[in-house]
Amino acid sequence: MNIRANLLTLKRSIPPTCTLVAVTKTHPAEVVKEAYDAGHRVFGENKVQELVPKYEALPKDIQWHIIGHLQSNKVRHIAPFVTLIHSIDSIKLLEEVNKQAVKVKRTIPVLLQVHIAKEETKFGFSDEEIMSFAGSIKPSVFTNVEVHGLMGMATFTDNADQVRAEFRKLKTLFSKLRSSSLPNTFRLKELSMGMSGDYRIAIEEGSTMIRVGSAIFGTRSYK
Ligand SMILES: *Cc1c(COP(=O)(O)O)cnc(C)c1O
């Protein structure tokens, strides 16, 4: 795998306004360092226990994103340094993030995860839930979090039309939220959608942030 070449080719092929989150889960810190040395600074991990040792081992100007399902009892380990949490999938989790952010005197940016795929196993809110609870994320309660946008994962399928329809649905929800009156906890700007297999479609459908792993680092082996 030529990580540098993969990164540069990928970056050249996406709009400059789209953020590339390089997903390094299962890969050791040395692999992250290779991407770092090629100039990349934004990385995504889906497990706290994998993220923390990499954070400790690697340069501190890396922006670390958590992209996978996050358990409330793990939030305190990442609160001091995490740049963006993509995977807020319950109010309880958002409350915990706020609580830990207060403790470390930070404001933590988050995305709300929306369930757009057909698969049942994927976490996230439904459209209806998002619309109904968005108004209740009040700055008086959620003093130390900021909602920067939405995140979604399309169904894992070769059916490009279906993937496109799911991304389009998320974009529509995003636009609807942006045009509604929301508490000051919201600074909606990011639409995190698109992975190695579907980021091109996601960008066509309005993604501002893609999360790409295997297209840069090769296939993962889970031990
Ligand atoms: C692993 C993962 C990715 C990246 O997947 P690839 O197919 O390797 O690009 C993106 N988003 C989430 C939430 C992931 O867990």
The ligand as a MOL file (V3000), in Angstrom:
LIG
                    3D

  0  0  0     0  0            999 V3000
M  V30 BEGIN CTAB
M  V30 COUNTS 15 15 0 0 0
M  V30 BEGIN ATOM
M  V30 1 C -14.7540 1.8690 9.2190 0
M  V30 2 C -15.6390 3.0440 9.0370 0
M  V30 3 C -15.4980 3.8930 7.9250 0
M  V30 4 C -14.4830 3.6510 6.8070 0
M  V30 5 O -14.7740 2.5040 6.0810 0
M  V30 6 P -14.0270 2.1550 4.7020 0
M  V30 7 O -15.0080 1.3460 3.9570 0
M  V30 8 O -12.8030 1.4100 5.0770 0
M  V30 9 O -13.6900 3.4230 4.0270 0
M  V30 10 C -16.3360 4.9850 7.8340 0
M  V30 11 N -17.2630 5.2480 8.7810 0
M  V30 12 C -17.4260 4.4650 9.8560 0
M  V30 13 C -18.4680 4.8140 10.8500 0
M  V30 14 C -16.6170 3.3390 10.0240 0
M  V30 15 O -16.7920 2.5600 11.1060 0
M  V30 END ATOM
M  V30 BEGIN BOND
M  V30 1 1 1 2
M  V30 2 1 2 3
M  V30 3 2 2 14
M  V30 4 1 3 4
M  V30 5 2 3 10
M  V30 6 1 4 5
M  V30 7 1 5 6
M  V30 8 2 6 7
M  V30 9 1 6 8
M  V30 10 1 6 9
M  V30 11 1 10 11
M  V30 12 2 11 12
M  V30 13 1 12 13
M  V30 14 1 12 14
M  V30 15 1 14 15
M  V30 END BOND
M  V30 END CTAB
M  END
